Amino acid sequence: MIGIVDYNMGNLASVINAFAKVGVDARLESNPNKLSQYDKLILPGVGAFGDAMEHLKSNGMDEAVIAYAKTGKPLLGICLGMQLLFESSEEFGSTKGLGLIPGKVVAFDESKFDHPQKVPHMGWNELFVQKETVLFSELKKDFYLYFVHSYHAVCDDAYAIGKTHYGYEFVSAVQNGNIYGIQPHPEKSHENGLQIIKNFAKL
């Protein structure tokens, strides 16, 4: 059984629908005490990092997600959910994250862009696979997914399993053991995204 963390931050219906399309049962879970009953966990998210952490902390969901990650069972953060896996974010000041992956989240630095681009980064873009990972099984070494974000992760290449170019190269997918994160929205990315969801369900 796959649990989707429900903390009032994200378009959860589209995530549930994506799992349904690949024939996998996924359930919303808002009770932190029940996370441990799931075989796999999804941490979704849309919005501001600080607001998301406040929502997670309001009922102890932050500690429950951290405890879940330590069990060794697969955990996948999507979009803002991926960013929350890191130690901190610079969005609207510095906010502490879940600390499950070493690194931080920063705003796109437009002064470093190789040519003018609009922020947020919105639309289809390529993810270039950096390492062999079950999450990208059956996919090419580079493939398109749908992005919507103004901030991105900065971490050691040891954790980077996918990178994308928008103004400059940034980390768009990460893995730290059983903990996975992906910046684009697989649930909005048609066949490529559904393959990632199917792959996660098979872990």
N, C-alpha and C positions, 0 to 999 in steps of 0.2 A: 504494500500500500504506500502511495506517495502522498505526503502532506504538503500543503501550500500554506505558508505562514500568513495569516490574515491579521494585519495590524493597521488597517485603514489607510494604506499607502500603496495604491497601484490598481491597474485594471485587471482584476483577478479573473473576471469572466473569460477573457481571451486566453489566459493561461490554462484554465480548466478545459476550455473548448479545444485547445491545441492537443492536450493529452487525450481527450475523447476521440479526436480525429485519428490518432495512432492506436486506438483501442486500449488505452491505459486509464485505469480509475485513479483519479486524484481528488483529494478532498481538502477543503478549506479548514484550517485549524487556528482558532483564536485563543485556545487554552494552553498556556505554556507547559502545564503539567502533563499534557497529553502528547507532546512532541515525540517522546521516546518510543511511542507505540508504532511509529512509522518506519518503514524500511529505507525510505529516501525522503529528502526534504528540499523544497524549493523556497528560496527567499526572494520574492519579487520586489518591485518598488518603482514608483514614479513620483517625482517631486524633489523636495530639498532634503539634503543629508541630515541637517540638524533636526528638522521636524520628524524625520523617520526614526532617528535615535530616540527622540522623546517618546514617540509612540511605542517603540519597542520596550523602553524602560518602564513605561507607565504600569505594566502588569508583570514585569519580570521576564518578558519574552526575550530580551537581550541575553540574559544569563542562560535561559533555556536553549537558545540557539547555540551558544558557545559550548554548553554541556553536550548537546547533540553532536556537534562537530568532533568532540573528543571521543565519541563512541567508535569512530572509524566508519560509520555509515555515510553514504554519499550525500553531499549537500551542494546545491547549485544556487548561486546568486545571479539574478537577472537584472540588468540595467542598474538602477540605484541599488538593488539588492547586491550586485557585485561590489559596488563601491563601499557598501557598509561592511564588507568583509575585511577591509583594510584598517590600519591603525588609526588613521585620522583623515579629515577632509578640511580644506581651506575655504569651503563654501560658506559665505556669510560669517567669516571668522573661523577660528580653529575649533573643530568638534572631534571628540574621540569616537572612533569606530569600534567594531567588535574585536579587532586585533587578531583575526584568524589567518591573515596573510600579511607579511611584512611589507610596508609601503604606505603611500599616502595618495590622496585624491586632490588634484589641482585643476584650476581653470585652464582652458586652452589659452596659450600665450600667443596672441595674434602678432606680436612683434617678431616671432620666430617663423611665421608662415612663409612658405616659399612663393606663394602668390595669394592675393586677397581672397578670403573665404568668409562666409557668414557663420556666425555663432548664434544659436546652437548648431551643431553638426546634425543635420536632419536629412534622412533619406537613405537610399541604398548605397552601400560601399563595400569594398572587398575586405575580407578577413584573410590574412596570410598565415597559414599554419606554421608554427615555429617548432613544434615537437609532436611526436607520435602520441596520440591520446585517444582513448576509446570514445570520448565525447565527439570527435570528428570522424568517426568510422564511416566508410561509404561515401565520404565527401572528397572533393579535389583538394589540392594543396592551397588553392585560393578560391574563395567562393563569396557570393554576395549575400549580405544580411541587411536588415533595416535598423538604422540608428536614430536615436533622438537624445542628445545630451550636450551639455555645455562644459562639463568637467570630465576628467579622465584620470585613470590610475597611473602612478609612477612606482615601479618596483624593479627589483633585480630580475634580470633575464632568466634566472633559475625558475621563476614562477610564471613566466610568460609562455602561454601555449598558442597565442594568436596576437597578431599586430595588424594595425590598419593605418593608412595614410590619410590625414586630413590637415593640410597646411604643413604638417610634419608627421613623422611616425609616432604612434602611441600604442600602448598595450591595450588590446581589446578583449582578451580572454586570458584567464589565469587558472593555475592549478597548484594546490599545495596538499599533496597526498589525496585524501578523500574529499577535499574541499575544492569546488570548481566555481568559476565566475565568468560571466559573459556580458560585455557591455551592450551589444545590440539586443534587439528583441526577437528571439527565435519564434515566439508565438505570432509575430507579425511578418515573418520572413518566408512564407510559403514553403515549398518543398525542402529547401535547405534547412530552414528552421525546424520543420517537423522531423527531419532526420536527426538533428541534435537532440530534440526531445525524446525521440525513440531510443537513441543511443544512451541517454541518461537513464531512461526507464530500464534498460537492460543491464546496467552496472550491478 
